Amino acid sequence: MRVFVSVDDTDSKESRGTGFRARQMGSELMLAGYGKVLGITRHQLYVHELIPYTSQNSSNCLEIETQDKEKLWEFCRSFMIREAIPGSDVGLCLIESGDVPKDVEEWGRRAKCEVLSQNEARKIAEQYGIKLEGLTGTFDGVIGALAAIGLRNFGNDGRFIWQPGKQLRDLIGSMTVEQLLNGTQIDAVMTRDGKILDHALMIDLTDWIRAVLINNKTYIIAEKNLKRSGNDWKTADKLYLKELSA
């Protein structure tokens, strides 16, 4: 079965972020044989003075193929209790990917523009039988953990911080679209105005390549290369990708 496992608020201002901790958990659960991670996405939530957060107020969702969601839950729960930084407010959530209700998607969308409460998050989880637990601190991490599930299932939010196969952040130089996609789980390279690039085209690689989730497909975004010495296309710059996946 496929499940979503999400985490929020695992860090402090002095520690590595929640994205690092999500990747670490994914790596360890695969090594322990609890499942296969199919991807990890980052979802930006509302930044507001009434919402405590460490740096950017984002949460993460892992899509996992597993044979035993109960054992997977216990592993993830133990991992987060062990690895959470003192002072963090960890929230953890799990649901089968085919069972995410529309109310949870709506919760995710609200979490991008509203100040929400953990009591309401718990009521939604209880109503639909979703595993949701605060593990440390104030337990406010349940708000973002539930939101990450909804936003990932919505399929039009966030960017991938890890996928199986070739890691985009390790790539440099120039290559064809086909070479760029080979060995990844990415569906296509798409321009900022929605055009799919031909596999034979050459593309220059910027120093911050990330795949984004659009209509439940995974894309690398490309833009016109204004450098005369370069190829016609390059991967989109960091600022645009951050705005696109905000």
N, C-alpha and C positions, 0 to 999 in steps of 0.2 A: 504494500500500500504506500501511497505518497502522503506525506504530512508536511505541514508548515510548522516550524519551531521558531519563535521570535524572542528576542532579548532587547532590553532597554536599560540604560543607566547602570553600566557595570564599572564605571571609571571614576577618576578624580582628575583635577587639573594637572596633577603631576604624573599621571599614569598614561599608558597606552589607551586608545579609545575603544569604544564598544565594537567597532568594526574589526579591530585586531582580535578582541576576545571572541567574537563570533567565528572568525576564521580558525582560531585556535581550537575552539570547541568542535567545529566541523572536522578538523583534521584528526583530533583525538577520538571522536566517536567512530570514525571510519576505521582507524587503527584498531579499536576495541571490538569492531565487528557489529556495531549497533545499527548500521545503515550506510547508505551511499548518498553523499551530498550532491545534489544536482545543480545547485547554485545558491549564492548568498546575495541578497539585495539590501541596499541602504535606502532608507526613506526619511526625508526631511520633514520634521514636525514644526509646529508653531513656535516662533521665538517671541517671547513676551516677558515683561518684567515680573509678572505674577507666576511664571513657570520656572522652577529651579532646573538648571541644566548645567552641564560641565563646559562645553564649548560651542556646539552647534545644534543641540537638541535633535538628534537623529536616532532612529532605532533600526534594527536589522532583522531580516527574515531568512531562514534557511529552508530550502525545499529539499526534503529527504525521502529517499526510498528505503523503507524499513519493513521488517517482518514482525516486529513487536513494538508497538508504540508505547506500551507501559514501561518496558525496560529502557527504551530510548528516553522517555520522560525522566525516569529516575537517574539515568546517566547525566542528562543535561542539567537536571536540578542539582545533583551532587557537584558537578563541574563548576557551576556558577557560584554555589556557596563556597567552594574551595578557592576559586580564583577572583571573586569579587574584591574590589579595592575597598578598604575601610572608608566609610562615609558615603559610599554609593547606595543607590536605592533600586536594586535589581528587580526587574519584572521578567517573568518567563511565561510563555504561552505555547500551547500545542493544539492543533486541530487537523483532522484529515483534510486534504486539499479540496476534495469534492464536497465538503460539508460546510463551507464558509457561508453564513447567511448574509443577506443584503444589509442587515442592520450593522454587521461588523465592517462591511465595506463603507457604509455611511459614517461609522465611528472613525475610520481612518481618514476620510475626507474632512471630517470636522476637526480632527486633531491637527490638521494643517493650518487652521484658521481660528480655532477657539481655545479658550482655557477650559479644560475638562476635569472631571473628578474621578478618583479611583473608585469611589462608591458606585458611580454609574457604570464604570467598566466592569466591575464585579457583577453587577446586576445583569448586564448583557451576557457575560460569560455563563452565569448560573442559568439563565433562561434557556440557553442553547447547549448546555452541557459541555462547554469549552474548558479545557484545563488552563487555568490562569492563576498565577501565584506570585505574590511579592515575597522576595527571599531575604532582602537586607534593608536596613535603614527604615525609611518612612513607608516603603512599599509602593511609592508613586510610580515606579517603573512599570506597573501593570497597565498604566494608561498608554504608554508608547508601545508596549509589547503587543497589546490587542490591536492598536492602530497599524502596526507593521503587517500583521496578518491580513487586515482588511485591504490595505494599500497594495500588498503583493497580489492578492487574489483579484483585485480590480484590474490589474494588468496594464495600467497606464501611469505608473509612478515609479520613480527611483532609478538607481543605477546599480549594476552588478559590481560587487567588490571581490567576488571570486566565482569562477566557473571551472569545471573539470577541463583538463587539457592544457594547451598552451596559455600562458599567462600574459595578457596584453601589456602589463606594466613592464615586462622585460624586453619588449620589442623596441628596436631603434632603426633608423635609416629609412629606406624606401623599399617598397615591394608591390607586386600586383595585388589586386583585391583578392584574387584566388589564394595567393600565398598568405595573405593576412588572415583569411577565414579558415584556412586549412588547419586542422588540429584543434578547432574551437567548437563551441556549441552555439555560435552566433549565426543568425539567419541571413544577414546581408549587411552591406555597407550602404547607408542611405544619406542623401544630401539633406541639407537643412530645409529644403522645400519639398522633401518627400520622394525624390527620384532615387531609384535603386541603381547603383553603379554596376557597370559590366565587369565581370570577373577579370578581364584582360587589362583593364586600366591600371596604370601605375599610380601609387598614392604615397605621399610623404607622411612619415609618422611623427607626430608631435611628442613631447616628453610626458604627456598625461593622457593616455588612451583609456577610455572606459566605455563599456557597453551599457545601453539604456534599454528600459522596458517600455515598449510602445505596442498597444493592441495585443498584448500577450506574446509578442515576439521580441527577439533580442537583436538590437542594431548597434553598429558602430556608426557614428555620425561624421560625415565629411563636409568640407566646405572648400570653396575656391581658394587656390593657393596664389597669393599675390606676389610671391617672390619670383622674379624673372628666371632665376637659376634653378627653380624647382619644377616638379611635375605640376600638372593642371589642378590636382586635388591634394588635399592634406586632411588628416584627421582633425576634428573640431578642437578648438582651444579649450583650456580648462575653465575659463570664465563662462563660456557658452554652455558647456556641459553641466556646470553647477547650477546655472539658471534653469536649464531644461529639466533637471531632475530635482529641483527645489520643491 
